[in-house]
Every structure is written in C-alpha cells, then in structure tokens.
Amino acid sequence: MKKILVANRGEIALRVMKTAKKMGISTVAVFSRADRNAPHVRFADEAVCIGEAPSNKSYLLGDKIIEVALKLNVDGIHPGYGFLSENADFAEAVEKNGLTFIGPKSKAIRVMGSKLAAKEAVKAYNIPMVPGIDEAITDVAKAHEIANEIGYPVLIKASAGGGGKGMRIVEKEADLESQMERAISEATSAFGDGSVFVEKYVTSPRHIEIQVMADTHGNVLHFFERECSIQRRHQKVVEEAPSSILTPELRNAMGVAATKVAEACDYVGAGTVEFLMDADLNFYFLEMNTRLQVEHPVTELISGVDLVELQIKVARGEELPLKQEDLKIRGHAMELRVYAEDPLNDFLPSVGNLEVYKLPVGEGIRVDNGFEEGMDIPIYYDPMLSKLITYGETREEAIELILDAIQNYKIKGVQTTLPFGTFVFKHDAFRSGNFDTHFVKDYYSPEILKQKNTDEAEIAAMIALHQYLEDQKIVKLPSN
C-alpha cells in the first residue's frame, strides 16, 4: 500500500495522514470548498476538491471519492469516523473497484449497523443482553405488552439509529403511547425507518466500551476499556482509560465478550464494542461501532500502540504483531472533546472566527487538532475543534494535567466546551469515580458554571489588588 486517500476532514484526517507518513505511505486529501484552507488539505501530498460545503454535496459523495481515488492510483481508502465510515454500500463499492477499504468488510458493517441483526448475530455467543424484545416494532399495543412484562422504566430506541435520536426513557405506563409516537416520528425523520426496540432501562448506567482489532488470520485482540459515561445529549464529551471501577476479572470478562462479538460477524480491523453497566457491575451488550472511535487516543496511550498503523497493516493482509498476553495497561489517560459549543447555552454550536487559537503543549499532553488561528468554523459539520488528551502514571495525575492544559488553551472568537471540561475534572463525583451517564443532568447547570466563573473572576481581582498593595509597600531606593 503506497498511497491512501483519507475520506474525511479535520483532526481525524490529519491523525490518519500522520501515521501514513510515518509508514512511508503518501496521502490524498479530499475537501469541500469550505475546507479549502484547512490544515489536512495542506498536509496531504495531494488534495482534490470534491464539492460544495454541505456534506451531502462533498464528503458523503462516495462515488466521487472513489473516482478521485482511481484517477490518482490510490491503493486504499481510510474513512476516519462519521461521514461514510459505517456505510456498507460505500465499503462494498470501494472493494468492487479494486481498492482496499481500511476498515471491516461490508457484511460486518451491515450486521452491526442494525441493532436487530447485531443482537441476532451475538445471541449464539452467550453475550449478556439488556432484557427486552428481540424485534423492532412500531405497534403501540405490542410496546405496552413488552413494557408490562419487563417492568418500568423502559427505554425506547430507534432500530436504525444512534446519537440519541429516536430515544426515549419512559418511567410509567401512562407516558408510553406519547413517547412511542415521538420516538417513531424522530427515527423516521432521521433514518427513514421508524421501527424501535423496547427494552429495560438500566438505571445508573455506565457507558463502557472495549477496543478490538481483528486481522484476516483469525486473531482478535482487545485493547482494554474506555469509560465514556460523561455525555451531553447522549453524546460523549469526556472519556478516559482505563475505567476506575473495573476489576481485572471484570475487565477480562468484558474483553472476552467483545472479542466474541467481533467473531460473531467475521470482523476485520478496528472496532469498538459498547456495553452498558448497571450499579451492580452487570454489563450488557449495547452495539458495535465498526470504525475507529473519536476517543481512540486514550487507548493508544495506555496500551502503547498506534491503532491507525494496525488498521493499515491489517488492511494490507498482515498478521497482528501482538498477542493478547503482550498487552498491558500502563498509566491513565483522559480526553476532553473541545467543541465550538456554548456550555452556557445548552451546548448549542458556536460558529465564528478563531481570532486567537493557541494550543497547550508539554509532557503528557497530546492535542489532536484540525484548526488554525484565523480560520472560520464551518456551520456544515460537527463542531469539534480538537481533542485534548493527557497521560499520567495515575488517574489523579492525568486529571491534574488536563486541568492545567485547559488553562493553557487560548481561544477567542467562539465559545467552547473547555469551561465544562474544567467543571467535570474538578467535580467530586468525577474525581471519586462515582458517576454515571446522568452526570450532566444530576450535577451540571449553566448557572453553576456562571457562578464559578464569577467567583474565580472575583478571586483573581482580589489577588491582583493584594499584589498591587504589596508592591506599593516596597521602598524604592533612589538610583545613584
């Protein structure tokens, strides 16, 4: 594999290209008109504009991307995450055109892309499942029957979707019909498929996922877990590895379960098996993401591997150079997704110009970044600017490092999730490890953050005044 096209943008496009360059592989960037001055475009050996700013006129044009790849004699296409990364038709078209898709086979993407097919595939492997129905439905009467059987609260979730769309928690029977109708409507609008699952709602859930990697020689490895319970709008914003609550025995059991899920769909490449964990540390299979995850850097730091390099090697047909017993957890890693969002205004996107954009540097600090000072934040895409990742010998060290690094970000022109990150990493519930996916709902409010900002500003002003008064006391000796 001598040339790779990266079918993505921003920090993940740069991340993949840097590993390709390290491996002596040349790279091709594709970009929309809105991204013509983006860093990933300049970093690549070649770059081609594939359309207008909206993603359905650029980054989602699979045929156009394949056409560019063929024209430039590309060997493989890396999809990153988002856009076409979990599009089975795109993966299949790449394969049919004689190119290598740096990811799983289209069959695995299809199976794991459907919650129903995924449940069916792993059923024979004795993987723990949340109690519920094994079929997707749209019938309210059937939903009542299931909910009464498994007991409230229940979770309604879209069969075809993700990202929190078509998802409703129902506490009591009286609310089921209205919430069912809303979930079906939202799922139809977002995915063109209104069918939903009804399953037991796991109270106090933790969201824990296992990184897996499989080659074409029958080897499947797991690279331990990531804790992803700090979320807003069902979307992760803070991740860490390892989790603070897993015992070695539990970690091994979840790792084995994750490799079985991969085997269930003949998986190849990097993937993530997601689990829900209840307050009694029982874990249940949630879904499999058939791509690299946004939060993969925390796994890289604690395991000492380059997951993109392994993806490329596996795609070339090579055997994984590691065995499970070679992998050990070393240290602790934290990640904050730095979004151009306003945490004081319901995390709504904050578009504008990056008038000032300076990143933290130092030992134990990694920033996967896709922007530069002076750039505009496009309204067309996910508003993530960068990912701040820190690594320490202990969890406490990684937390202190990330708090310092947040202070050393200098951003002017847009609001970001940096203040929210400070709130999380300073919070007693997070520091103790005693939290779940309700952290934001239970502890966070814009008013609390505003008050903290006011208090800190007042303290800073008092310190400055004290220092000024102390300086005035110093007797200045006359110069000779």
Secondary structure, 3 states (H helix, E strand, C coil): CCEEEECCCHHHHHHHHHHHHHCCCEEEEEEEHHHCCCHHHHHCCEEEEEECCCHHHCCCCHHHHHHHHHHCCCCEEECCCCCCCCCHHHHHHHHHCCCEECCCCHHHHHHHHCHHHHHHHHHHHCCCECCECCCCECCHHHHHHHHHHHCCCEEEEECCCCCCCCEEEECCHHHHHHHHHHHHHHHHHHHCCCCEEEEECCCCCEEEEEEEEECCCCCEEEEEEEEEEEEECCEEEEEEECCCCCCHHHHHHHHHHHHHHHHHCCCCEEEEEEEEECCCCCEEEEEEECCCCCCHHHHHHHHCCCHHHHHHHHHCCCCCCCCHHHCCCCCEEEEEEEECEECCCCCEECCCECCEEECCCCCCEEEEECCCCCCECCCCCCCEEEEEEEEECCHHHHHHHHHHHHHCCEEECCCCCHHHHHHHHHCHHHHHCCCCCCHHHHHCCHHHHHHHHHHHHHHHHHHHHHHHHHHHHCCCCCCC
